[in-house]
Amino acid sequence: MGHTPEATRRILADPKFQSLASGRARLRWGLSILTLVMFFGFVALISTARGALAATVTGTAIPIGLVLAFAMIVLVVALTGIYVLQSNARFDDLNGAVTREFGQ
């Protein structure tokens, strides 16, 4: 199928394509909002509880704020992994079906 306006309309109207697009968007937006909430929450915590974040982890010289910062980095990497796993598990078959149906 060529890249004509009619071909584009058929693809956009296809229920499988709509399911693929909406599912990816929900996953992407959900993880993005979670990441932003974590980031801005951490920034708010820094601005309001600086003293508490400077306290050290019991028995070490490591500040709690540093532990939280590293935890945020690990969580963002984990969220990226979740996106990749969910995308592969949920959307690869659907993407293949749409591609086979429309030949692109």
Biopython code that builds the backbone (N, CA, C, O; Angstrom):
import numpy as np
from Bio.PDB.StructureBuilder import StructureBuilder

atoms = [
    (1, "MET", "N", (0.856, -1.172, 0.000)),
    (1, "MET", "CA", (0.000, 0.000, 0.000)),
    (1, "MET", "C", (0.906, 1.240, 0.000)),
    (1, "MET", "O", (1.859, 1.316, 0.775)),
    (2, "GLY", "N", (0.606, 2.193, -0.859)),
    (2, "GLY", "CA", (1.410, 3.399, -0.957)),
    (2, "GLY", "C", (1.084, 4.395, 0.137)),
    (2, "GLY", "O", (0.213, 4.168, 0.976)),
    (3, "HIS", "N", (1.795, 5.486, 0.107)),
    (3, "HIS", "CA", (1.601, 6.558, 1.093)),
    (3, "HIS", "C", (0.623, 7.581, 0.542)),
    (3, "HIS", "O", (0.985, 8.723, 0.254)),
    (4, "THR", "N", (-0.610, 7.152, 0.403)),
    (4, "THR", "CA", (-1.645, 8.046, -0.104)),
    (4, "THR", "C", (-2.521, 8.481, 1.064)),
    (4, "THR", "O", (-2.526, 7.836, 2.113)),
    (5, "PRO", "N", (-3.258, 9.567, 0.889)),
    (5, "PRO", "CA", (-4.183, 9.977, 1.954)),
    (5, "PRO", "C", (-5.187, 8.879, 2.309)),
    (5, "PRO", "O", (-5.540, 8.710, 3.476)),
    (6, "GLU", "N", (-5.643, 8.133, 1.300)),
    (6, "GLU", "CA", (-6.597, 7.043, 1.555)),
    (6, "GLU", "C", (-5.944, 5.936, 2.379)),
    (6, "GLU", "O", (-6.574, 5.392, 3.286)),
    (7, "ALA", "N", (-4.699, 5.599, 2.079)),
    (7, "ALA", "CA", (-3.980, 4.573, 2.847)),
    (7, "ALA", "C", (-3.796, 5.036, 4.292)),
    (7, "ALA", "O", (-3.951, 4.251, 5.228)),
    (8, "THR", "N", (-3.471, 6.289, 4.462)),
    (8, "THR", "CA", (-3.293, 6.844, 5.807)),
    (8, "THR", "C", (-4.606, 6.774, 6.580)),
    (8, "THR", "O", (-4.605, 6.413, 7.758)),
    (9, "ARG", "N", (-5.724, 7.111, 5.941)),
    (9, "ARG", "CA", (-7.029, 7.049, 6.595)),
    (9, "ARG", "C", (-7.368, 5.615, 6.999)),
    (9, "ARG", "O", (-7.891, 5.384, 8.089)),
    (10, "ARG", "N", (-7.072, 4.655, 6.126)),
    (10, "ARG", "CA", (-7.361, 3.247, 6.444)),
    (10, "ARG", "C", (-6.545, 2.781, 7.642)),
    (10, "ARG", "O", (-7.064, 2.088, 8.517)),
    (11, "ILE", "N", (-5.282, 3.156, 7.685)),
    (11, "ILE", "CA", (-4.426, 2.760, 8.815)),
    (11, "ILE", "C", (-4.928, 3.399, 10.100)),
    (11, "ILE", "O", (-5.066, 2.723, 11.119)),
    (12, "LEU", "N", (-5.200, 4.691, 10.056)),
    (12, "LEU", "CA", (-5.664, 5.403, 11.256)),
    (12, "LEU", "C", (-7.018, 4.887, 11.752)),
    (12, "LEU", "O", (-7.301, 4.957, 12.947)),
    (13, "ALA", "N", (-7.849, 4.375, 10.853)),
    (13, "ALA", "CA", (-9.168, 3.869, 11.236)),
    (13, "ALA", "C", (-9.117, 2.418, 11.716)),
    (13, "ALA", "O", (-10.086, 1.932, 12.299)),
    (14, "ASP", "N", (-8.021, 1.730, 11.485)),
    (14, "ASP", "CA", (-7.905, 0.318, 11.850)),
    (14, "ASP", "C", (-7.927, 0.147, 13.371)),
    (14, "ASP", "O", (-7.159, 0.812, 14.066)),
    (15, "PRO", "N", (-8.785, -0.727, 13.904)),
    (15, "PRO", "CA", (-8.860, -0.920, 15.363)),
    (15, "PRO", "C", (-7.548, -1.397, 15.977)),
    (15, "PRO", "O", (-7.215, -1.015, 17.099)),
    (16, "LYS", "N", (-6.798, -2.230, 15.251)),
    (16, "LYS", "CA", (-5.515, -2.698, 15.789)),
    (16, "LYS", "C", (-4.524, -1.540, 15.919)),
    (16, "LYS", "O", (-3.805, -1.438, 16.912)),
    (17, "PHE", "N", (-4.494, -0.677, 14.913)),
    (17, "PHE", "CA", (-3.601, 0.479, 14.974)),
    (17, "PHE", "C", (-4.018, 1.419, 16.098)),
    (17, "PHE", "O", (-3.168, 1.937, 16.822)),
    (18, "GLN", "N", (-5.320, 1.641, 16.246)),
    (18, "GLN", "CA", (-5.809, 2.511, 17.316)),
    (18, "GLN", "C", (-5.456, 1.946, 18.687)),
    (18, "GLN", "O", (-5.073, 2.691, 19.590)),
    (19, "SER", "N", (-5.586, 0.632, 18.842)),
    (19, "SER", "CA", (-5.230, -0.019, 20.099)),
    (19, "SER", "C", (-3.730, 0.118, 20.372)),
    (19, "SER", "O", (-3.320, 0.382, 21.502)),
    (20, "LEU", "N", (-2.930, -0.063, 19.344)),
    (20, "LEU", "CA", (-1.483, 0.078, 19.467)),
    (20, "LEU", "C", (-1.108, 1.503, 19.865)),
    (20, "LEU", "O", (-0.330, 1.706, 20.797)),
    (21, "ALA", "N", (-1.650, 2.473, 19.171)),
    (21, "ALA", "CA", (-1.312, 3.871, 19.447)),
    (21, "ALA", "C", (-1.782, 4.310, 20.834)),
    (21, "ALA", "O", (-1.044, 4.982, 21.555)),
    (22, "SER", "N", (-3.002, 3.935, 21.208)),
    (22, "SER", "CA", (-3.501, 4.368, 22.511)),
    (22, "SER", "C", (-2.795, 3.638, 23.652)),
    (22, "SER", "O", (-2.540, 4.235, 24.698)),
    (23, "GLY", "N", (-2.480, 2.370, 23.466)),
    (23, "GLY", "CA", (-1.773, 1.620, 24.507)),
    (23, "GLY", "C", (-0.379, 2.168, 24.751)),
    (23, "GLY", "O", (0.048, 2.322, 25.896)),
    (24, "ARG", "N", (0.321, 2.457, 23.677)),
    (24, "ARG", "CA", (1.664, 3.049, 23.818)),
    (24, "ARG", "C", (1.593, 4.414, 24.475)),
    (24, "ARG", "O", (2.426, 4.744, 25.320)),
    (25, "ALA", "N", (0.610, 5.205, 24.094)),
    (25, "ALA", "CA", (0.481, 6.546, 24.666)),
    (25, "ALA", "C", (0.180, 6.476, 26.159)),
    (25, "ALA", "O", (0.764, 7.223, 26.944)),
    (26, "ARG", "N", (-0.737, 5.575, 26.561)),
    (26, "ARG", "CA", (-1.052, 5.433, 27.989)),
    (26, "ARG", "C", (0.176, 5.018, 28.787)),
    (26, "ARG", "O", (0.441, 5.573, 29.854)),
    (27, "LEU", "N", (0.921, 4.052, 28.281)),
    (27, "LEU", "CA", (2.130, 3.594, 28.979)),
    (27, "LEU", "C", (3.161, 4.720, 29.052)),
    (27, "LEU", "O", (3.732, 4.980, 30.111)),
    (28, "ARG", "N", (3.390, 5.375, 27.933)),
    (28, "ARG", "CA", (4.381, 6.456, 27.869)),
    (28, "ARG", "C", (4.013, 7.605, 28.808)),
    (28, "ARG", "O", (4.861, 8.092, 29.556)),
    (29, "TRP", "N", (2.761, 8.035, 28.771)),
    (29, "TRP", "CA", (2.351, 9.149, 29.620)),
    (29, "TRP", "C", (2.343, 8.765, 31.087)),
    (29, "TRP", "O", (2.732, 9.564, 31.939)),
    (30, "GLY", "N", (1.911, 7.564, 31.390)),
    (30, "GLY", "CA", (1.900, 7.123, 32.782)),
    (30, "GLY", "C", (3.293, 7.106, 33.387)),
    (30, "GLY", "O", (3.498, 7.600, 34.496)),
    (31, "LEU", "N", (4.247, 6.542, 32.670)),
    (31, "LEU", "CA", (5.620, 6.490, 33.172)),
    (31, "LEU", "C", (6.252, 7.881, 33.202)),
    (31, "LEU", "O", (7.039, 8.187, 34.098)),
    (32, "SER", "N", (5.913, 8.714, 32.238)),
    (32, "SER", "CA", (6.447, 10.088, 32.228)),
    (32, "SER", "C", (5.933, 10.887, 33.420)),
    (32, "SER", "O", (6.694, 11.609, 34.064)),
    (33, "ILE", "N", (4.649, 10.756, 33.710)),
    (33, "ILE", "CA", (4.075, 11.479, 34.855)),
    (33, "ILE", "C", (4.696, 10.979, 36.151)),
    (33, "ILE", "O", (5.019, 11.776, 37.033)),
    (34, "LEU", "N", (4.864, 9.679, 36.273)),
    (34, "LEU", "CA", (5.503, 9.128, 37.464)),
    (34, "LEU", "C", (6.915, 9.673, 37.636)),
    (34, "LEU", "O", (7.311, 10.025, 38.748)),
    (35, "THR", "N", (7.674, 9.747, 36.557)),
    (35, "THR", "CA", (9.033, 10.284, 36.601)),
    (35, "THR", "C", (9.025, 11.751, 37.012)),
    (35, "THR", "O", (9.836, 12.165, 37.840)),
    (36, "LEU", "N", (8.123, 12.536, 36.446)),
    (36, "LEU", "CA", (8.044, 13.960, 36.788)),
    (36, "LEU", "C", (7.635, 14.172, 38.241)),
    (36, "LEU", "O", (8.170, 15.056, 38.910)),
    (37, "VAL", "N", (6.697, 13.374, 38.733)),
    (37, "VAL", "CA", (6.282, 13.487, 40.124)),
    (37, "VAL", "C", (7.463, 13.178, 41.044)),
    (37, "VAL", "O", (7.685, 13.873, 42.035)),
    (38, "MET", "N", (8.220, 12.126, 40.708)),
    (38, "MET", "CA", (9.404, 11.797, 41.516)),
    (38, "MET", "C", (10.416, 12.944, 41.493)),
    (38, "MET", "O", (10.926, 13.351, 42.537)),
    (39, "PHE", "N", (10.696, 13.453, 40.310)),
    (39, "PHE", "CA", (11.694, 14.515, 40.178)),
    (39, "PHE", "C", (11.266, 15.775, 40.929)),
    (39, "PHE", "O", (12.031, 16.305, 41.735)),
    (40, "PHE", "N", (10.059, 16.252, 40.673)),
    (40, "PHE", "CA", (9.619, 17.485, 41.328)),
    (40, "PHE", "C", (9.389, 17.278, 42.823)),
    (40, "PHE", "O", (9.567, 18.204, 43.614)),
    (41, "GLY", "N", (8.994, 16.067, 43.208)),
    (41, "GLY", "CA", (8.883, 15.758, 44.626)),
    (41, "GLY", "C", (10.234, 15.837, 45.310)),
    (41, "GLY", "O", (10.343, 16.343, 46.427)),
    (42, "PHE", "N", (11.261, 15.340, 44.642)),
    (42, "PHE", "CA", (12.610, 15.405, 45.199)),
    (42, "PHE", "C", (13.087, 16.852, 45.294)),
    (42, "PHE", "O", (13.694, 17.242, 46.292)),
    (43, "VAL", "N", (12.816, 17.644, 44.265)),
    (43, "VAL", "CA", (13.183, 19.062, 44.292)),
    (43, "VAL", "C", (12.450, 19.772, 45.432)),
    (43, "VAL", "O", (13.044, 20.588, 46.137)),
    (44, "ALA", "N", (11.155, 19.461, 45.615)),
    (44, "ALA", "CA", (10.397, 20.069, 46.715)),
    (44, "ALA", "C", (10.959, 19.635, 48.065)),
    (44, "ALA", "O", (11.035, 20.436, 48.996)),
    (45, "LEU", "N", (11.343, 18.392, 48.166)),
    (45, "LEU", "CA", (11.938, 17.889, 49.401)),
    (45, "LEU", "C", (13.247, 18.605, 49.705)),
    (45, "LEU", "O", (13.520, 18.948, 50.855)),
    (46, "ILE", "N", (14.047, 18.827, 48.681)),
    (46, "ILE", "CA", (15.306, 19.547, 48.860)),
    (46, "ILE", "C", (15.046, 20.961, 49.368)),
    (46, "ILE", "O", (15.747, 21.446, 50.256)),
    (47, "SER", "N", (14.043, 21.616, 48.808)),
    (47, "SER", "CA", (13.794, 23.013, 49.189)),
    (47, "SER", "C", (13.124, 23.148, 50.559)),
    (47, "SER", "O", (13.205, 24.206, 51.183)),
    (48, "THR", "N", (12.467, 22.091, 51.029)),
    (48, "THR", "CA", (11.751, 22.213, 52.302)),
    (48, "THR", "C", (12.392, 21.457, 53.462)),
    (48, "THR", "O", (12.156, 21.792, 54.623)),
    (49, "ALA", "N", (13.195, 20.448, 53.163)),
    (49, "ALA", "CA", (13.748, 19.615, 54.238)),
    (49, "ALA", "C", (15.253, 19.432, 54.077)),
    (49, "ALA", "O", (15.774, 18.327, 54.225)),
    (50, "ARG", "N", (15.933, 20.512, 53.777)),
    (50, "ARG", "CA", (17.371, 20.447, 53.534)),
    (50, "ARG", "C", (18.118, 19.815, 54.719)),
    (50, "ARG", "O", (19.024, 19.005, 54.523)),
    (51, "GLY", "N", (17.738, 20.184, 55.931)),
    (51, "GLY", "CA", (18.410, 19.653, 57.118)),
    (51, "GLY", "C", (18.236, 18.147, 57.259)),
    (51, "GLY", "O", (19.178, 17.436, 57.608)),
    (52, "ALA", "N", (17.034, 17.668, 56.987)),
    (52, "ALA", "CA", (16.769, 16.230, 57.093)),
    (52, "ALA", "C", (17.564, 15.456, 56.048)),
    (52, "ALA", "O", (18.038, 14.352, 56.316)),
    (53, "LEU", "N", (17.709, 16.029, 54.868)),
    (53, "LEU", "CA", (18.466, 15.351, 53.811)),
    (53, "LEU", "C", (19.964, 15.344, 54.093)),
    (53, "LEU", "O", (20.690, 14.488, 53.589)),
    (54, "ALA", "N", (20.420, 16.288, 54.892)),
    (54, "ALA", "CA", (21.845, 16.342, 55.245)),
    (54, "ALA", "C", (22.204, 15.346, 56.339)),
    (54, "ALA", "O", (23.377, 15.026, 56.532)),
    (55, "ALA", "N", (21.191, 14.853, 57.056)),
    (55, "ALA", "CA", (21.453, 13.852, 58.101)),
    (55, "ALA", "C", (22.059, 12.617, 57.451)),
    (55, "ALA", "O", (21.780, 12.313, 56.291)),
    (56, "THR", "N", (22.879, 11.919, 58.197)),
    (56, "THR", "CA", (23.559, 10.759, 57.617)),
    (56, "THR", "C", (22.803, 9.472, 57.923)),
    (56, "THR", "O", (22.044, 9.375, 58.887)),
    (57, "VAL", "N", (23.043, 8.492, 57.063)),
    (57, "VAL", "CA", (22.504, 7.162, 57.283)),
    (57, "VAL", "C", (23.201, 6.594, 58.516)),
    (57, "VAL", "O", (24.418, 6.720, 58.656)),
    (58, "THR", "N", (22.455, 5.985, 59.385)),
    (58, "THR", "CA", (22.996, 5.472, 60.645)),
    (58, "THR", "C", (24.232, 4.604, 60.408)),
    (58, "THR", "O", (24.210, 3.653, 59.626)),
    (59, "GLY", "N", (25.298, 4.960, 61.104)),
    (59, "GLY", "CA", (26.536, 4.179, 61.031)),
    (59, "GLY", "C", (27.426, 4.503, 59.856)),
    (59, "GLY", "O", (28.452, 3.852, 59.663)),
    (60, "THR", "N", (27.053, 5.513, 59.050)),
    (60, "THR", "CA", (27.877, 5.891, 57.897)),
    (60, "THR", "C", (28.002, 7.410, 57.844)),
    (60, "THR", "O", (27.413, 8.139, 58.642)),
    (61, "ALA", "N", (28.795, 7.856, 56.870)),
    (61, "ALA", "CA", (28.913, 9.294, 56.644)),
    (61, "ALA", "C", (28.132, 9.710, 55.397)),
    (61, "ALA", "O", (28.315, 10.815, 54.885)),
    (62, "ILE", "N", (27.266, 8.829, 54.915)),
    (62, "ILE", "CA", (26.523, 9.083, 53.676)),
    (62, "ILE", "C", (25.238, 9.839, 54.005)),
    (62, "ILE", "O", (24.429, 9.362, 54.801)),
    (63, "PRO", "N", (25.040, 11.019, 53.398)),
    (63, "PRO", "CA", (23.814, 11.786, 53.651)),
    (63, "PRO", "C", (22.587, 11.095, 53.057)),
    (63, "PRO", "O", (22.666, 10.454, 52.009)),
    (64, "ILE", "N", (21.467, 11.235, 53.736)),
    (64, "ILE", "CA", (20.216, 10.648, 53.266)),
    (64, "ILE", "C", (19.839, 11.197, 51.888)),
    (64, "ILE", "O", (19.305, 10.470, 51.052)),
    (65, "GLY", "N", (20.118, 12.471, 51.658)),
    (65, "GLY", "CA", (19.816, 13.082, 50.359)),
    (65, "GLY", "C", (20.541, 12.387, 49.217)),
    (65, "GLY", "O", (19.980, 12.223, 48.133)),
    (66, "LEU", "N", (21.779, 11.981, 49.450)),
    (66, "LEU", "CA", (22.542, 11.275, 48.414)),
    (66, "LEU", "C", (21.925, 9.906, 48.142)),
    (66, "LEU", "O", (21.824, 9.484, 46.989)),
    (67, "VAL", "N", (21.521, 9.226, 49.186)),
    (67, "VAL", "CA", (20.870, 7.917, 49.021)),
    (67, "VAL", "C", (19.582, 8.072, 48.209)),
    (67, "VAL", "O", (19.311, 7.277, 47.309)),
    (68, "LEU", "N", (18.794, 9.094, 48.531)),
    (68, "LEU", "CA", (17.553, 9.333, 47.780)),
    (68, "LEU", "C", (17.829, 9.686, 46.320)),
    (68, "LEU", "O", (17.101, 9.251, 45.428)),
    (69, "ALA", "N", (18.876, 10.473, 46.075)),
    (69, "ALA", "CA", (19.226, 10.838, 44.700)),
    (69, "ALA", "C", (19.614, 9.595, 43.896)),
    (69, "ALA", "O", (19.174, 9.423, 42.759)),
    (70, "PHE", "N", (20.437, 8.735, 44.489)),
    (70, "PHE", "CA", (20.810, 7.495, 43.797)),
    (70, "PHE", "C", (19.592, 6.600, 43.594)),
    (70, "PHE", "O", (19.463, 5.952, 42.555)),
    (71, "ALA", "N", (18.703, 6.562, 44.575)),
    (71, "ALA", "CA", (17.487, 5.757, 44.446)),
    (71, "ALA", "C", (16.626, 6.262, 43.293)),
    (71, "ALA", "O", (16.035, 5.470, 42.559)),
    (72, "MET", "N", (16.557, 7.576, 43.137)),
    (72, "MET", "CA", (15.792, 8.134, 42.013)),
    (72, "MET", "C", (16.392, 7.723, 40.682)),
    (72, "MET", "O", (15.663, 7.372, 39.754)),
    (73, "ILE", "N", (17.710, 7.762, 40.581)),
    (73, "ILE", "CA", (18.376, 7.354, 39.334)),
    (73, "ILE", "C", (18.056, 5.896, 39.028)),
    (73, "ILE", "O", (17.727, 5.549, 37.894)),
    (74, "VAL", "N", (18.154, 5.044, 40.049)),
    (74, "VAL", "CA", (17.857, 3.623, 39.864)),
    (74, "VAL", "C", (16.398, 3.432, 39.451)),
    (74, "VAL", "O", (16.105, 2.607, 38.586)),
    (75, "LEU", "N", (15.488, 4.182, 40.059)),
    (75, "LEU", "CA", (14.073, 4.071, 39.701)),
    (75, "LEU", "C", (13.799, 4.518, 38.268)),
    (75, "LEU", "O", (12.980, 3.911, 37.578)),
    (76, "VAL", "N", (14.472, 5.567, 37.818)),
    (76, "VAL", "CA", (14.273, 6.026, 36.440)),
    (76, "VAL", "C", (14.793, 4.973, 35.457)),
    (76, "VAL", "O", (14.164, 4.721, 34.430)),
    (77, "VAL", "N", (15.926, 4.365, 35.763)),
    (77, "VAL", "CA", (16.439, 3.286, 34.912)),
    (77, "VAL", "C", (15.462, 2.110, 34.931)),
    (77, "VAL", "O", (15.194, 1.508, 33.891)),
    (78, "ALA", "N", (14.931, 1.782, 36.111)),
    (78, "ALA", "CA", (13.958, 0.693, 36.223)),
    (78, "ALA", "C", (12.691, 1.011, 35.417)),
    (78, "ALA", "O", (12.143, 0.126, 34.760)),
    (79, "LEU", "N", (12.225, 2.254, 35.463)),
    (79, "LEU", "CA", (11.040, 2.638, 34.684)),
    (79, "LEU", "C", (11.300, 2.509, 33.186)),
    (79, "LEU", "O", (10.408, 2.127, 32.428)),
    (80, "THR", "N", (12.516, 2.826, 32.764)),
    (80, "THR", "CA", (12.877, 2.640, 31.358)),
    (80, "THR", "C", (12.812, 1.161, 30.995)),
    (80, "THR", "O", (12.303, 0.794, 29.936)),
    (81, "GLY", "N", (13.330, 0.317, 31.881)),
    (81, "GLY", "CA", (13.261, -1.121, 31.656)),
    (81, "GLY", "C", (11.826, -1.617, 31.601)),
    (81, "GLY", "O", (11.484, -2.461, 30.772)),
    (82, "ILE", "N", (10.995, -1.095, 32.479)),
    (82, "ILE", "CA", (9.572, -1.463, 32.477)),
    (82, "ILE", "C", (8.931, -1.076, 31.151)),
    (82, "ILE", "O", (8.151, -1.842, 30.586)),
    (83, "TYR", "N", (9.262, 0.114, 30.655)),
    (83, "TYR", "CA", (8.707, 0.547, 29.363)),
    (83, "TYR", "C", (9.119, -0.418, 28.257)),
    (83, "TYR", "O", (8.290, -0.837, 27.448)),
    (84, "VAL", "N", (10.403, -0.767, 28.225)),
    (84, "VAL", "CA", (10.898, -1.666, 27.172)),
    (84, "VAL", "C", (10.230, -3.037, 27.277)),
    (84, "VAL", "O", (9.777, -3.583, 26.271)),
    (85, "LEU", "N", (10.167, -3.594, 28.480)),
    (85, "LEU", "CA", (9.545, -4.908, 28.662)),
    (85, "LEU", "C", (8.068, -4.889, 28.288)),
    (85, "LEU", "O", (7.590, -5.778, 27.583)),
    (86, "GLN", "N", (7.349, -3.875, 28.759)),
    (86, "GLN", "CA", (5.924, -3.774, 28.440)),
    (86, "GLN", "C", (5.709, -3.546, 26.950)),
    (86, "GLN", "O", (4.801, -4.115, 26.344)),
    (87, "SER", "N", (6.550, -2.714, 26.380)),
    (87, "SER", "CA", (6.430, -2.434, 24.959)),
    (87, "SER", "C", (6.661, -3.700, 24.145)),
    (87, "SER", "O", (5.918, -3.985, 23.205)),
    (88, "ASN", "N", (7.690, -4.455, 24.507)),
    (88, "ASN", "CA", (7.974, -5.701, 23.787)),
    (88, "ASN", "C", (6.879, -6.737, 24.011)),
    (88, "ASN", "O", (6.454, -7.405, 23.068)),
    (89, "ALA", "N", (6.426, -6.874, 25.238)),
    (89, "ALA", "CA", (5.438, -7.904, 25.558)),
    (89, "ALA", "C", (4.054, -7.572, 24.999)),
    (89, "ALA", "O", (3.360, -8.455, 24.495)),
    (90, "ARG", "N", (3.660, -6.326, 25.085)),
    (90, "ARG", "CA", (2.295, -5.950, 24.733)),
    (90, "ARG", "C", (2.134, -5.446, 23.309)),
    (90, "ARG", "O", (1.079, -5.631, 22.702)),
    (91, "PHE", "N", (3.166, -4.813, 22.771)),
    (91, "PHE", "CA", (2.949, -4.095, 21.518)),
    (91, "PHE", "C", (3.647, -4.695, 20.300)),
    (91, "PHE", "O", (3.278, -4.357, 19.175)),
    (92, "ASP", "N", (4.627, -5.561, 20.473)),
    (92, "ASP", "CA", (5.323, -6.113, 19.311)),
    (92, "ASP", "C", (4.397, -6.931, 18.418)),
    (92, "ASP", "O", (4.420, -6.780, 17.196)),
    (93, "ASP", "N", (3.573, -7.805, 19.026)),
    (93, "ASP", "CA", (2.646, -8.609, 18.219)),
    (93, "ASP", "C", (1.634, -7.727, 17.496)),
    (93, "ASP", "O", (1.326, -7.942, 16.324)),
    (94, "LEU", "N", (1.126, -6.738, 18.213)),
    (94, "LEU", "CA", (0.151, -5.827, 17.610)),
    (94, "LEU", "C", (0.786, -5.015, 16.484)),
    (94, "LEU", "O", (0.167, -4.806, 15.441)),
    (95, "ASN", "N", (2.002, -4.563, 16.692)),
    (95, "ASN", "CA", (2.723, -3.821, 15.663)),
    (95, "ASN", "C", (2.958, -4.707, 14.444)),
    (95, "ASN", "O", (2.799, -4.258, 13.309)),
    (96, "GLY", "N", (3.335, -5.963, 14.675)),
    (96, "GLY", "CA", (3.541, -6.898, 13.561)),
    (96, "GLY", "C", (2.271, -7.125, 12.781)),
    (96, "GLY", "O", (2.303, -7.186, 11.552)),
    (97, "ALA", "N", (1.137, -7.253, 13.478)),
    (97, "ALA", "CA", (-0.149, -7.464, 12.803)),
    (97, "ALA", "C", (-0.524, -6.271, 11.934)),
    (97, "ALA", "O", (-0.985, -6.438, 10.805)),
    (98, "VAL", "N", (-0.329, -5.081, 12.456)),
    (98, "VAL", "CA", (-0.640, -3.866, 11.678)),
    (98, "VAL", "C", (0.291, -3.776, 10.484)),
    (98, "VAL", "O", (-0.140, -3.456, 9.376)),
    (99, "THR", "N", (1.560, -4.057, 10.706)),
    (99, "THR", "CA", (2.536, -3.986, 9.600)),
    (99, "THR", "C", (2.214, -5.002, 8.522)),
    (99, "THR", "O", (2.276, -4.683, 7.335)),
    (100, "ARG", "N", (1.868, -6.231, 8.919)),
    (100, "ARG", "CA", (1.516, -7.257, 7.924)),
    (100, "ARG", "C", (0.251, -6.864, 7.154)),
    (100, "ARG", "O", (0.167, -7.039, 5.939)),
    (101, "GLU", "N", (-0.717, -6.334, 7.882)),
    (101, "GLU", "CA", (-1.980, -5.990, 7.229)),
    (101, "GLU", "C", (-1.811, -4.876, 6.204)),
    (101, "GLU", "O", (-2.439, -4.901, 5.146)),
    (102, "PHE", "N", (-0.969, -3.905, 6.517)),
    (102, "PHE", "CA", (-0.853, -2.766, 5.624)),
    (102, "PHE", "C", (0.442, -2.781, 4.820)),
    (102, "PHE", "O", (0.684, -1.873, 4.024)),
    (103, "GLY", "N", (1.264, -3.785, 5.015)),
    (103, "GLY", "CA", (2.447, -3.977, 4.178)),
    (103, "GLY", "C", (3.511, -2.928, 4.306)),
    (103, "GLY", "O", (4.215, -2.637, 3.339)),
    (104, "GLN", "N", (3.648, -2.335, 5.514)),
    (104, "GLN", "CA", (4.681, -1.312, 5.679)),
    (104, "GLN", "C", (5.403, -1.519, 6.971)),
    (104, "GLN", "O", (6.314, -0.759, 7.298)),
]
sb = StructureBuilder()
sb.init_structure("model")
sb.init_model(0)
sb.init_chain("A")
sb.init_seg("    ")
for serial, (resi, resn, name, xyz) in enumerate(atoms, 1):
    if name == "N":
        sb.init_residue(resn, " ", resi, " ")
    sb.init_atom(name, np.array(xyz, "f"), 0.0, 1.0, " ", f" {name:<3s}", serial, name[0])
structure = sb.get_structure()
